[in-house]
Amino acid sequence: YNEAEEAIGAFQIRKCKLDDYNRLTGRNIKHEDLYNYDLSYEIFLFFARQYGNDYETIAKKWNGSGPMTEAYWKKVQDFL
């Protein structure tokens, strides 16, 4: 749990992203449900498939925007 962003689970999903997912899929997943790894992974993949097929684009779009996006991408690169 990231208290500063109120992001939950392994994929650090914020409520606004979950709201988009629920709206686009017709589901009604609750924010606290995101502690379930498989469910969080499913949501991440839903958006990643829409973002493109290269890791950099996916990572940057998942993270959002602004100067921290480049720092986030560098962190992701360390794991690839």
Backbone torsions as a table, in degrees:
resi	resn	phi	psi	omega
1	TYR	NA	129.3	176.5
2	ASN	-105.5	101.7	-175.5
3	GLU	-61.3	-38.7	-177.5
4	ALA	-61.1	-36.0	-178.0
5	GLU	-109.6	-2.0	-175.4
6	GLU	52.9	43.6	179.7
7	ALA	-100.3	136.4	-171.7
8	ILE	-118.7	144.6	169.3
9	GLY	84.3	-179.9	-176.1
10	ALA	-61.0	-26.4	-178.0
11	PHE	-103.8	8.5	175.0
12	GLN	48.9	60.1	-177.4
13	ILE	-89.6	125.6	177.6
14	ARG	-89.7	162.6	-176.4
15	LYS	-59.4	-37.7	-179.1
16	CYS	-62.9	-38.1	178.4
17	LYS	-69.2	-40.9	177.6
18	LEU	-64.2	-41.2	177.4
19	ASP	-59.8	-41.8	176.7
20	ASP	-61.8	-45.9	-179.9
21	TYR	-59.4	-49.0	179.8
22	ASN	-60.5	-41.2	179.5
23	ARG	-64.5	-43.4	-176.4
24	LEU	-75.0	-26.0	-176.2
25	THR	-108.0	-11.9	-176.9
26	GLY	77.0	10.4	179.2
27	ARG	-87.4	173.0	-179.1
28	ASN	-136.1	57.0	-179.5
29	ILE	-78.9	139.1	179.9
30	LYS	-92.5	154.0	-178.0
31	HIS	-58.1	-41.7	-178.7
32	GLU	-67.7	-17.8	177.0
33	ASP	-69.1	-14.5	-174.5
34	LEU	-74.5	-3.3	171.8
35	TYR	-71.7	-16.0	175.3
36	ASN	-76.2	113.5	-175.3
37	TYR	-57.5	-47.6	-176.2
38	ASP	-61.3	-39.6	178.8
39	LEU	-67.7	-43.9	178.0
40	SER	-62.2	-40.1	178.6
41	TYR	-63.0	-42.5	178.0
42	GLU	-58.7	-43.3	179.9
43	ILE	-67.3	-44.0	177.3
44	PHE	-57.8	-47.6	-179.1
45	LEU	-63.3	-35.5	178.0
46	PHE	-55.7	-48.4	-179.2
47	PHE	-75.9	-39.8	-178.5
48	ALA	-58.2	-38.9	179.0
49	ARG	-64.0	-29.0	179.5
50	GLN	-81.9	-25.1	-174.7
51	TYR	-77.7	-26.6	-177.8
52	GLY	140.0	-168.2	-176.8
53	ASN	-124.2	18.0	173.1
54	ASP	-118.2	144.0	-172.8
55	TYR	-59.1	-38.5	-177.5
56	GLU	-64.0	-46.5	179.3
57	THR	-62.1	-45.8	-179.2
58	ILE	-61.0	-49.0	-178.0
59	ALA	-60.7	-44.4	-177.4
60	LYS	-69.6	-39.2	179.2
61	LYS	-72.1	-33.3	177.9
62	TRP	-66.5	-38.0	-177.2
63	ASN	-73.8	-31.3	-178.5
64	GLY	118.0	-126.7	-178.6
65	SER	-148.7	174.2	177.8
66	GLY	100.1	178.3	-174.0
67	PRO	-64.3	-26.3	-179.7
68	MET	-71.5	-15.8	-179.7
69	THR	-64.7	-39.2	177.5
70	GLU	-65.4	-40.5	177.9
71	ALA	-64.6	-39.7	177.8
72	TYR	-63.0	-43.7	179.5
73	TRP	-60.6	-39.9	178.5
74	LYS	-63.1	-38.3	176.4
75	LYS	-63.4	-43.4	179.7
76	VAL	-61.8	-42.7	179.6
77	GLN	-57.1	-34.5	179.6
78	ASP	-63.5	-24.1	-178.1
79	PHE	-97.0	-9.2	-178.4
80	LEU	-85.3	NA	NA
